[in-house]
């Protein structure tokens, strides 16, 4: 079954390389929602995420001949989407939060409440809203590590930061996220 799906995808991608608009639309329909979610998590802006998504697909279709099949098409496309999202941030000249330059201001929970981290009810909507409140650098590292599955050395390479900075930003993002969640 999996081999059949891979074969069908390769046929569809071959049609895309030949400029077949219907095939391109089918690929877009299959991957656009997941790729948009990646864009939005990184950019935290709906319109920018839409723009980056479109640019990513255009880039992918133009460079489809460089897809060698070493990884799945989805993984290859995901890398393009992440790179375009990171480049969009760089173009806006918004740099990652430097841990040394900007100390983290984590609000203390109300002293009248004994909040145990394990007792905090994490639901998807609360986490999504809380993630939007994270500083940009924290949100990007958090998304790339926990949601997209990159390790710290890969994140460092993608973002042009050290592996230790990636680890520190992830830890601080988690703390900040917990603090935000405790306020809800």
Secondary structure, 3 states (H helix, E strand, C coil): CHHHHHHHHHHHHHHHHCCCHHHHHHHHHHHHHHHHHHHHHHHCCHHHHHHHHHHHHHHHHHCHHHCCCCCCHHHHHHHHHHHHHHHHHHHCCCCCCCCCCCCCCCCCCCCCCCCCHHHCCCCHHHHHHHHHCCCHHHHHHHHHHHHCCCCHHHHHHHHCCCHHHHHHHHHHHHHHHHHHHHHC
